[in-house]
């Protein structure tokens, strides 16, 4: 025989634990996913930046040596190498691997710090209820992701340095104002 309905649902979890479940889902899902994505992108763009720089530096150093050699293949080799160096420098200025690498790495690091602060209840999460801490975490993480997207878009479209003082939407508690 079913129990009498006393107005309390046995199926629904207590309201105090609901934000914890959502927080764990968010941290283990979205936050971890973005940290891993930013890490992969940072590694890739750093490698591309270093490749381009290596080609430019080594190639640039070899061209004068080749020009001064009295060998039949030296002039053609110096010309080809010069074209490769110019191409490498030009592509680096278009794709801006260094700036992308810095944006991705700083965002990945910021997300890692937010995770630790949230899990240990320090910094901006100190003294907050579980629900307030979770809301603050989501706001800060999503703001960091949006700021990185904006910074990368600026790097790729404007072709210049990213403004270090990326604006944060109002109302986000303790939000970081810059990506370093």
Contact map, one row per residue, 1 for C-alpha under 8 A:
111000000000000000000000000000000000000000000000000000000000000000000000000000000000000000000000000000000000000000000000000000000000000000000000000000000000000000000000000000000000
111100000000000000000000000000000000000000000000000000000000000000000000000000000000000000000000000000000000000000000000000000000000000000000000000000000000000000000000000000000000
111110000000000000000000000000000000000000000000000000000000000000000000000000000000000000000000000000000000000000000000000000000000000000000000000000000000000000000000000000000000
011111000000000000000000000000000000000000000000000000000000000000000000000000000000000000000000000000000000000000000000000000000000000000000000000000000000000000000000000000000000
001111110000000000000000000000000000000000000000000000000000000000000000000000000000000000000000000000000000000000000000000000000000000000000000000000000000000000000000000000000000
000111110000000000000000000000000000000000000000000000000000000000000000000000000000000000000000000000000000000000000000000000000000000000000000000000000000000000000000000000000000
000011111000000000000000000000000000000000000000000000000000000000000000000000000000000000000000000000000000000000000000000000000000000000000000000000000000000000000000000000000000
000011111100000000000000000000000000000000000000000000000000000000000000000000000000000000000000000000000000000000000000000000000000000000000000000000000000000000000000000000000000
000000111111000000000000000000000000000000000000000000000000000000000000000000000000000000000000000000000000000000000000000000000000000000000000000000000000000000000000000000000000
000000011111100000000000000000000000000000000000000000000000000000000000000000000000000000000000000000000000000000000000000000000000000000000000000000000000000000000000000000000000
000000001111100000000000000000000000000000000000000000000000000000000000000000000000000000000000000000000000000000000000000000000000000000000000000000000000000000000000000000000000
000000001111110000000000000000000000000000000000000000000000000000000000000000000000000000000000000000000000000000000000000000000000000000000000000000000000000000000000000000000000
000000000111111011000000000000000000000000000000000000000000000000000000000000000000000000000000000000000000000000000000000000000000000000000000000000000000000000000000000000000000
000000000001111111000000000000000000000000000000000000000000000000000000000000000000000000000000000000000000000000000000000000000000000000000000000000000000000000000000000000000000
000000000000111111100000000000000000000000000000000000000000000000000000000000000000000000000000000000000000000000000000000000000000000000000000000000000000000000000000000000000000
000000000000011111110000000000000000000000000000000000000000000000000000000000000000000000000000000000000000000000000000000000000110000000000000000000000000000000000000000000000000
000000000000111111111000000000000000000000000000000000000000000000000000000000000000000000000000000000000000000000000000000000000000000000000000000000000000000000000000000000000000
000000000000111111111100000000000000000000000000000000000000000000000000000000000000000000000000000000000000000000000000000000000000000000000000000000000000000000000000000000000000
000000000000001111111110000000000000000000000000000000000000000000000000000000000000000000000000000000000000000000000000000000000110010000000000000000000000000000000000000000000000
000000000000000111111111000000000000000000000000000000000000000000000000000000000000000000000000000000000000000000000000000000000110010000000000000000000000000000000000000000000000
000000000000000011111111100000000000000000000000000000000000000000000000000000000000000000000000000000000000000000000000000000000000000000000000000000000000000000000000000000000000
000000000000000001111111110000000000000000000000000000000000000000000000000000000000000000000000000000000000000000000000000000000000000000000000000000000000000000000000000000000000
000000000000000000111111111000000000000000000000000000000000000000000000000000000000000000000000000000000000000000000000000000000000010000000000000000000000000000000000000000000000
000000000000000000011111111110000000000000000000000000000000000000000000000000000000000000000000000000000000000000000000000000000000000000000000000000000000000000000000000000000000
000000000000000000001111111111000000000000000000000000000000000000000000000000000000000000000000000000000000000000000000000000000000000000000000000000000000000000000000000000000000
000000000000000000000111111111100000000000000000000000000000000000000000000000000000000000000000000000000000000000000000000000000000000000000000000000000000000000000000000000000000
000000000000000000000011111111110000000000000000000000000000000000000000000000000000000000000000000000000000000000100000000000000000000000000000000000000000000000000000000000000000
000000000000000000000001111111111000000000000000000000000000000000000000000000000000000000000000000000000000000000000000000000000000000000000000000000000000000000000000000000000000
000000000000000000000001111111111000000000000000000000000000000000000000000000000000000000000000000000000000000000000000000000000000000000000000000000000000000000000000000000000000
000000000000000000000000111111111100000000000000000000000000000000000000000000000000000000000000000000000000000000000000000000000000000000000000000000000000000000000000000000000000
000000000000000000000000011111111110000000000000000000000000000000000000000000000000000000000000000000000000001000100000000000000000000000001000000000000000000000000000000000000000
000000000000000000000000001111111111000000000000000000000000000000000000000000000000000000000000000000000000000000000000000000000000000000000000000000000000000000000000000000000000
000000000000000000000000000111111111100000000000000000000000000000000000000000000000000000000000000000000000000000000000000000000000000000000000000000000000000000000000000000000000
000000000000000000000000000001111111110000000000000000000000000000000000000000000000000000000000000000000001000000000000000000000000000000000000000000000000000000000000000000000000
000000000000000000000000000000111111111000000000000000000000000000000000000000000000000000000000000000000001001100000000000000000000000000000000000000000000000000000000000000000000
000000000000000000000000000000011111111100000000000000000000000000000000000000000000000000000000000000000001000000000000000000000000000000000000000000000000000000000000000000000000
000000000000000000000000000000001111111110000000000000000000000000000000000000000000000000000000000000000000000000000000000000000000000000000000000000000000000000000000000000000000
000000000000000000000000000000000111111111000000000000000000000000000000000000000000000000000000000000011011000000000000000000000000000000000000000000000000000000000000000000000000
000000000000000000000000000000000011111111100000000000000000000000000000000000000000000000000000000000011001000000000000000000000000000000000000000000000000000000000000000000000000
000000000000000000000000000000000001111111110000000000000000000000000000000000000000000000000000000000000000000000000000000000000000000000000000000000000000000000000000000000000000
000000000000000000000000000000000000111111111000000000000000000000000000000000000000000000000000000010010000000000000000000000000000000000000000000000000000000000000000000000000000
000000000000000000000000000000000000011111111100000000000000000000000000000000000000000000000000000111111000000000000000000000000000000000000000000000000000000000000000000000000000
000000000000000000000000000000000000001111111110000000000000000000000000000000000000000000000000000010000000000000000000000000000000000000000000000000000000000000000000000000000000
000000000000000000000000000000000000000111111111000000000000000000000000000000000000000000000000000010000000000000000000000000000000000000000000000000000000000000000000000000000000
000000000000000000000000000000000000000011111111100000000000000000000000000000000000000000000000110110000000000000000000000000000000000000000000000000000000000000000000000000000000
000000000000000000000000000000000000000001111111110000000000000000000000000000000000000000000000110010000000000000000000000000000000000000000000000000000000000000000000000000000000
000000000000000000000000000000000000000000111111111000000000000000000000000000000000000000000000000000000000000000000000000000000000000000000000000000000000000000000000000000000000
000000000000000000000000000000000000000000011111111100000000000000000000000000000000000000000000100000000000000000000000000000000000000000000000000000000000000000000000000000000000
000000000000000000000000000000000000000000001111111110000000000000000000000000000000000000010001110000000000000000000000000000000000000000000000000000000000000000000000000000000000
000000000000000000000000000000000000000000000111111111000000000000000000000000000000000000000000000000000000000000000000000000000000000000000000000000000000000000000000000000000000
000000000000000000000000000000000000000000000011111111100000000000000000000000000000000000000000000000000000000000000000000000000000000000000000000000000000000000000000000000000000
000000000000000000000000000000000000000000000001111111110000000000000000000000000000000110010000000000000000000000000000000000000000000000000000000000000000000000000000000000000000
000000000000000000000000000000000000000000000000111111111000000000000000000000000000000110000000000000000000000000000000000000000000000000000000000000000000000000000000000000000000
000000000000000000000000000000000000000000000000011111111110000000000000000000000000000000000000000000000000000000000000000000000000000000000000000000000000000000000000000000000000
000000000000000000000000000000000000000000000000001111111111000000000000000000000001100100000000000000000000000000000000000000000000000000000000000000000000000000000000000000000000
000000000000000000000000000000000000000000000000000111111111000000000000000000000000110110000000000000000000000000000000000000000000000000000000000000000000000000000000000000000000
000000000000000000000000000000000000000000000000000011111111100000000000000000000000000000000000000000000000000000000000000000000000000000000000000000000000000000000000000000000000
000000000000000000000000000000000000000000000000000001111111110000000000000000000000000000000000000000000000000000000000000000000000000000000000000000000000000000000000000000000000
000000000000000000000000000000000000000000000000000001111111111000000000000000001101100000000000000000000000000000000000000000000000000000000000000000000000000000000000000000000000
000000000000000000000000000000000000000000000000000000111111111100000000000000000100100000000000000000000000000000000000000000000000000000000000000000000000000000000000000000000000
000000000000000000000000000000000000000000000000000000001111111110000000000000000000000000000000000000000000000000000000000000000000000000000000000000000000000000000000000000000000
000000000000000000000000000000000000000000000000000000000111111111000000000001000000000000000000000000000000000000000000000000000000000000000000000000000000000000000000000000000000
000000000000000000000000000000000000000000000000000000000011111111100000000001101100000000000000000000000000000000000000000000000000000000000000000000000000000000000000000000000000
000000000000000000000000000000000000000000000000000000000001111111110000000001000000000000000000000000000000000000000000000000000000000000000000000000000000000000000000000000000000
000000000000000000000000000000000000000000000000000000000000111111111000000000000000000000000000000000000000000000000000000000000000000000000000000000000000000000000000000000000000
000000000000000000000000000000000000000000000000000000000000011111111000011011000000000000000000000000000000000000000000000000000000000000000000000000000000000000000000000000000000
000000000000000000000000000000000000000000000000000000000000001111111100011001000000000000000000000000000000000000000000000000000000000000000000000000000000000000000000000000000000
000000000000000000000000000000000000000000000000000000000000000111111100000000000000000000000000000000000000000000000000000000000000000000000000000000000000000000000000000000000000
000000000000000000000000000000000000000000000000000000000000000011111110010000000000000000000000000000000000000000000000000000000000000000000000000000000000000000000000000000000000
000000000000000000000000000000000000000000000000000000000000000000111111010000000000000000000000000000000000000000000000000000000000000000000000000000000000000000000000000000000000
000000000000000000000000000000000000000000000000000000000000000000001111111000000000000000000000000000000000000000000000000000000000000000000000000000000000000000000000000000000000
000000000000000000000000000000000000000000000000000000000000000000000111111000000000000000000000000000000000000000000000000000000000000000000000000000000000000000000000000000000000
000000000000000000000000000000000000000000000000000000000000000000000011111110000000000000000000000000000000000000000000000000000000000000000000000000000000000000000000000000000000
000000000000000000000000000000000000000000000000000000000000000001101111111111000000000000000000000000000000000000000000000000000000000000000000000000000000000000000000000000000000
000000000000000000000000000000000000000000000000000000000000000001100011111111100000000000000000000000000000000000000000000000000000000000000000000000000000000000000000000000000000
000000000000000000000000000000000000000000000000000000000000000000000000111111110000000000000000000000000000000000000000000000000000000000000000000000000000000000000000000000000000
000000000000000000000000000000000000000000000000000000000000000001000000111111111000000000000000000000000000000000000000000000000000000000000000000000000000000000000000000000000000
000000000000000000000000000000000000000000000000000000000000011101100000011111111100000000000000000000000000000000000000000000000000000000000000000000000000000000000000000000000000
000000000000000000000000000000000000000000000000000000000000001000000000001111111110000000000000000000000000000000000000000000000000000000000000000000000000000000000000000000000000
000000000000000000000000000000000000000000000000000000000000000000000000000111111111000000000000000000000000000000000000000000000000000000000000000000000000000000000000000000000000
000000000000000000000000000000000000000000000000000000000010001000000000000011111111100000000000000000000000000000000000000000000000000000000000000000000000000000000000000000000000
000000000000000000000000000000000000000000000000000000000011001000000000000001111111110000000000000000000000000000000000000000000000000000000000000000000000000000000000000000000000
000000000000000000000000000000000000000000000000000000000000000000000000000000111111111000000000000000000000000000000000000000000000000000000000000000000000000000000000000000000000
000000000000000000000000000000000000000000000000000000100010000000000000000000011111111100000000000000000000000000000000000000000000000000000000000000000000000000000000000000000000
000000000000000000000000000000000000000000000000000000110011000000000000000000001111111110000000000000000000000000000000000000000000000000000000000000000000000000000000000000000000
000000000000000000000000000000000000000000000000000000010000000000000000000000000111111111000000000000000000000000000000000000000000000000000000000000000000000000000000000000000000
000000000000000000000000000000000000000000000000000000000000000000000000000000000011111111100000000000000000000000000000000000000000000000000000000000000000000000000000000000000000
000000000000000000000000000000000000000000000000000110110000000000000000000000000001111111110000000000000000000000000000000000000000000000000000000000000000000000000000000000000000
000000000000000000000000000000000000000000000000000110010000000000000000000000000000111111111000000000000000000000000000000000000000000000000000000000000000000000000000000000000000
000000000000000000000000000000000000000000000000000000000000000000000000000000000000011111111100000000000000000000000000000000000000000000000000000000000000000000000000000000000000
000000000000000000000000000000000000000000000000000000000000000000000000000000000000001111111111000000000000000000000000000000000000000000000000000000000000000000000000000000000000
000000000000000000000000000000000000000000000000100100000000000000000000000000000000000111111111100000000000000000000000000000000000000000000000000000000000000000000000000000000000
000000000000000000000000000000000000000000000000000000000000000000000000000000000000000011111111000000000000000000000000000000000000000000000000000000000000001000000000000000000000
000000000000000000000000000000000000000000000000000000000000000000000000000000000000000001111111000000000000000000000000000000000000000000000000000000000001001000000000000000000000
000000000000000000000000000000000000000000000000000000000000000000000000000000000000000000111111100000000000000000000000000000000000000000000000000000000001000000000000000000000000
000000000000000000000000000000000000000000000000100000000000000000000000000000000000000000111111111100000000000000000000000000000000000000000000000000000011001000000000000000000000
000000000000000000000000000000000000000000001101100000000000000000000000000000000000000000010011111110000000000000000000000000000000000000000000000000000000000000000000000000000000
000000000000000000000000000000000000000000001100100000000000000000000000000000000000000000000001111111000000000000000000000000000000000000000000000000000000000000000000000000000000
000000000000000000000000000000000000000000000000000000000000000000000000000000000000000000000001111111100000000000000000000000000000000000000000000000000010000011000000000000000000
000000000000000000000000000000000000000001001000000000000000000000000000000000000000000000000001111111110000000000000000000000000000000000000000000000010010000000000000000000000000
000000000000000000000000000000000000000011111100000000000000000000000000000000000000000000000000111111111000000000000000000000000000000000000000000000000000000000000000000000000000
000000000000000000000000000000000000000001000000000000000000000000000000000000000000000000000000011111111100000000000000000000000000000000000000000000000000000000000000000000000001
000000000000000000000000000000000000000001000000000000000000000000000000000000000000000000000000001111111110000000000000000000000000000000000000000100110000000000000000000000000011
000000000000000000000000000000000000011011000000000000000000000000000000000000000000000000000000000111111111000000000000000000000000000000000000000100000000000000000000000000000000
000000000000000000000000000000000000011001000000000000000000000000000000000000000000000000000000000011111111100000000000000000000000000000000000000000000000000000000000000000000000
000000000000000000000000000000000000000000000000000000000000000000000000000000000000000000000000000001111111110000000000000000000000000000000000000000000000000000000000000000000011
000000000000000000000000000000000000010000000000000000000000000000000000000000000000000000000000000000111111111000000000000000000000000000000001100100000000000000000000000000000010
000000000000000000000000000000000111011000000000000000000000000000000000000000000000000000000000000000011111111100000000000000000000000000000000000000000000000000000000000000000000
000000000000000000000000000000000000000000000000000000000000000000000000000000000000000000000000000000001111111110000000000000000000000000000000000000000000000000000000000000000000
000000000000000000000000000000000000000000000000000000000000000000000000000000000000000000000000000000000111111111000000000000000000000000000001000000000000000000000000000000000000
000000000000000000000000000000100010000000000000000000000000000000000000000000000000000000000000000000000011111111100000000000000000000000001001000000000000000000000000000000000000
000000000000000000000000000000000010000000000000000000000000000000000000000000000000000000000000000000000001111111110000000000000000000000000000000000000000000000000000000000000000
000000000000000000000000000000000000000000000000000000000000000000000000000000000000000000000000000000000000111111111000000000000000000000000000000000000000000000000000000000000000
000000000000000000000000000000000000000000000000000000000000000000000000000000000000000000000000000000000000011111111100000000000000000010011000000000000000000000000000000000000000
000000000000000000000000001000100000000000000000000000000000000000000000000000000000000000000000000000000000001111111110000000000000000010000000000000000000000000000000000000000000
000000000000000000000000000000000000000000000000000000000000000000000000000000000000000000000000000000000000000111111111000000000000000000000000000000000000000000000000000000000000
000000000000000000000000000000000000000000000000000000000000000000000000000000000000000000000000000000000000000011111111111110000000000000000000000000000000000000000000000000000000
000000000000000000000000000000000000000000000000000000000000000000000000000000000000000000000000000000000000000001111111110010000000110010000000000000000000000000000000000000000000
000000000000000000000000000000000000000000000000000000000000000000000000000000000000000000000000000000000000000000111111100000000000000000000000000000000000000000000000000000000000
000000000000000000000000000000000000000000000000000000000000000000000000000000000000000000000000000000000000000000011111110000000000000000000000000000000000000000000000000000000000
000000000000000000000000000000000000000000000000000000000000000000000000000000000000000000000000000000000000000000001111111111110000100000000000000000000000000000000000000000000000
000000000000000000000000000000000000000000000000000000000000000000000000000000000000000000000000000000000000000000001101111111000000000000000000000000000000000000000000000000000000
000000000000000000000000000000000000000000000000000000000000000000000000000000000000000000000000000000000000000000001000111111000000000000000000000000000000000000000000000000000000
000000000000000000000000000000000000000000000000000000000000000000000000000000000000000000000000000000000000000000001000111111000000000000000000000000000000000000000000000011000000
000000000000000000000000000000000000000000000000000000000000000000000000000000000000000000000000000000000000000000001100111111110000100100000000000000000000000000000000000000000000
000000000000000000000000000000000000000000000000000000000000000000000000000000000000000000000000000000000000000000000000111111110000000000000000000000000000000000000000000000000000
000000000000000000000000000000000000000000000000000000000000000000000000000000000000000000000000000000000000000000000000100011111000000000000000000000000000000000000000000000000000
000000000000000000000000000000000000000000000000000000000000000000000000000000000000000000000000000000000000000000000000100011111111100000000000000000000000000000000000000000000000
000000000000000000000000000000000000000000000000000000000000000000000000000000000000000000000000000000000000000000000000000000111111100000000000000000000000000000000000000000000000
000000000000000100110000000000000000000000000000000000000000000000000000000000000000000000000000000000000000000000000000000000011111110000000000000000000000000000000000000000000000
000000000000000100110000000000000000000000000000000000000000000000000000000000000000000000000000000000000000000000000000000000011111111000000000000000000000000000000000000000000000
000000000000000000000000000000000000000000000000000000000000000000000000000000000000000000000000000000000000000000000000000000011111111100000000000000000000000000000000000000000000
000000000000000000000000000000000000000000000000000000000000000000000000000000000000000000000000000000000000000000000100100010011111111110000000000000000000000000000000000000000000
000000000000000000110010000000000000000000000000000000000000000000000000000000000000000000000000000000000000000000000100000000000111111111000000000000000000000000000000000000000000
000000000000000000000000000000000000000000000000000000000000000000000000000000000000000000000000000000000000000000000000000000000011111111100000000000000000000000000000000000000000
000000000000000000000000000000000000000000000000000000000000000000000000000000000000000000000000000000000000000000000000000010000001111111110000000000000000000000000000000110000000
000000000000000000000000000000000000000000000000000000000000000000000000000000000000000000000000000000000000000001100100000000000000111111111000000000000000000000000000000000000000
000000000000000000000000000000000000000000000000000000000000000000000000000000000000000000000000000000000000000000000000000000000000011111111100000000000000000000000000000000000000
000000000000000000000000000000000000000000000000000000000000000000000000000000000000000000000000000000000000000000000000000000000000001111111110000000000000000000000000000110000000
000000000000000000000000000000000000000000000000000000000000000000000000000000000000000000000000000000000000000001000000000000000000000111111111000000000000000000000000000111110000
000000000000000000000000000000100000000000000000000000000000000000000000000000000000000000000000000000000000001001000000000000000000000011111111100000000000000000000000000000000000
000000000000000000000000000000000000000000000000000000000000000000000000000000000000000000000000000000000000000000000000000000000000000001111111110000000000000000000000000000000000
000000000000000000000000000000000000000000000000000000000000000000000000000000000000000000000000000000000000000000000000000000000000000000111111111000000000000000000001100000100000
000000000000000000000000000000000000000000000000000000000000000000000000000000000000000000000000000000000010011000000000000000000000000000011111111100000000000000000000000000010000
000000000000000000000000000000000000000000000000000000000000000000000000000000000000000000000000000000000010000000000000000000000000000000001111111110000000000000000000000000000000
000000000000000000000000000000000000000000000000000000000000000000000000000000000000000000000000000000000000000000000000000000000000000000000111111111000000000000000000000000000000
000000000000000000000000000000000000000000000000000000000000000000000000000000000000000000000000000000000000000000000000000000000000000000000011111111100000000000000111000000000000
000000000000000000000000000000000000000000000000000000000000000000000000000000000000000000000000000000110010000000000000000000000000000000000001111111110000000000000000000000000000
000000000000000000000000000000000000000000000000000000000000000000000000000000000000000000000000000000000000000000000000000000000000000000000000111111111000000000000000000000000000
000000000000000000000000000000000000000000000000000000000000000000000000000000000000000000000000000000000000000000000000000000000000000000000000011111111100000000000000000000000000
000000000000000000000000000000000000000000000000000000000000000000000000000000000000000000000000000000100000000000000000000000000000000000000000001111111110000001100100000000000000
000000000000000000000000000000000000000000000000000000000000000000000000000000000000000000000000000100100000000000000000000000000000000000000000000111111111000001000000000000000000
000000000000000000000000000000000000000000000000000000000000000000000000000000000000000000000000000000000000000000000000000000000000000000000000000011111111110000000000000000000000
000000000000000000000000000000000000000000000000000000000000000000000000000000000000000000000000000000000000000000000000000000000000000000000000000001111111111111000000000000000000
000000000000000000000000000000000000000000000000000000000000000000000000000000000000000000000001001100000000000000000000000000000000000000000000000000111111111111000000000000000000
000000000000000000000000000000000000000000000000000000000000000000000000000000000000000000000111000000000000000000000000000000000000000000000000000000011111111000000000000000000000
000000000000000000000000000000000000000000000000000000000000000000000000000000000000000000000000000000000000000000000000000000000000000000000000000000001111111000000000000000000000
000000000000000000000000000000000000000000000000000000000000000000000000000000000000000000000000000000000000000000000000000000000000000000000000000000001111111100000000000000000000
000000000000000000000000000000000000000000000000000000000000000000000000000000000000000000001101000000000000000000000000000000000000000000000000000000000111111110000000000000000000
000000000000000000000000000000000000000000000000000000000000000000000000000000000000000000000000000000000000000000000000000000000000000000000000000000000110011111000000000000000000
000000000000000000000000000000000000000000000000000000000000000000000000000000000000000000000000001000000000000000000000000000000000000000000000000000000110001111100000000000000000
000000000000000000000000000000000000000000000000000000000000000000000000000000000000000000000000001000000000000000000000000000000000000000000000000000110110000111110000000000000000
000000000000000000000000000000000000000000000000000000000000000000000000000000000000000000000000000000000000000000000000000000000000000000000000000000100000000011111100000000000000
000000000000000000000000000000000000000000000000000000000000000000000000000000000000000000000000000000000000000000000000000000000000000000000000000000000000000001111100000000000111
000000000000000000000000000000000000000000000000000000000000000000000000000000000000000000000000000000000000000000000000000000000000000000000000000000000000000000111110000000001110
000000000000000000000000000000000000000000000000000000000000000000000000000000000000000000000000000000000000000000000000000000000000000000000000001000100000000000111111000000001110
000000000000000000000000000000000000000000000000000000000000000000000000000000000000000000000000000000000000000000000000000000000000000000000000001000000000000000001111100000001100
000000000000000000000000000000000000000000000000000000000000000000000000000000000000000000000000000000000000000000000000000000000000000000000010001000000000000000000111110100111000
000000000000000000000000000000000000000000000000000000000000000000000000000000000000000000000000000000000000000000000000000000000000000000000010000000000000000000000011111100000000
000000000000000000000000000000000000000000000000000000000000000000000000000000000000000000000000000000000000000000000000000000000000000000000000000000000000000000000001111100000000
000000000000000000000000000000000000000000000000000000000000000000000000000000000000000000000000000000000000000000000000000000000000000000000000000000000000000000000000111110000000
000000000000000000000000000000000000000000000000000000000000000000000000000000000000000000000000000000000000000000000000000000000000000100110000000000000000000000000001111111100000
000000000000000000000000000000000000000000000000000000000000000000000000000000000000000000000000000000000000000000000000000100000000000100110000000000000000000000000000001111100000
000000000000000000000000000000000000000000000000000000000000000000000000000000000000000000000000000000000000000000000000000100000000000000010000000000000000000000000000000111110000
000000000000000000000000000000000000000000000000000000000000000000000000000000000000000000000000000000000000000000000000000000000000000000010010000000000000000000000001000111111000
000000000000000000000000000000000000000000000000000000000000000000000000000000000000000000000000000000000000000000000000000000000000000000010001000000000000000000000001000001111110
000000000000000000000000000000000000000000000000000000000000000000000000000000000000000000000000000000000000000000000000000000000000000000000000000000000000000000001111000000111110
000000000000000000000000000000000000000000000000000000000000000000000000000000000000000000000000000000000000000000000000000000000000000000000000000000000000000000011110000000011111
000000000000000000000000000000000000000000000000000000000000000000000000000000000000000000000000000000100110000000000000000000000000000000000000000000000000000000011100000000011111
000000000000000000000000000000000000000000000000000000000000000000000000000000000000000000000000000001100100000000000000000000000000000000000000000000000000000000010000000000000111
